[in-house]
């Protein structure tokens, strides 16, 4: 079942934060936690899953942190949603075979159809789209505030 959980919100916010605030170096989880108000205990677990599934790459050490593993236009919300749903391990009641004839043959198929439509929309929405929305909303980017020393 497609439901909005804190873990899902945190995962999306963290990936957008990394994409939006990444400069020359990786983004530390403490920075994400502070900017987004995400508790570190949730954040680290979600970030590790996103690394494991190839959305993020992690760098260890004192200058470590996280970067996008791919271009932000190649990472979709649908992909992040599927990763978090797998992490949460929740069973979708729309796929259960038990219940009444109306439930199995009328209500659940409509629910699955609506979920499929919504996931198709999420599959078309990229992290770059969300970064564009953040820019349109006037949200400041840490990367934009860093001096550029390139010549």
Secondary structure, 3 states (H helix, E strand, C coil): CCCCCHHHHHHHHHHHHHHHHCCCCCECHHHHHHHHCCCHHHHHHHHHHHHHCCCEEEECCCCCEEEECCCHHHCEHHHHHHHHHHHHCCCCHHHCCCCCHHHHHHHHHHHHHHHHHHHHHHHHCEHHHHHHHHHHCCCCCHHHHCCCCCC
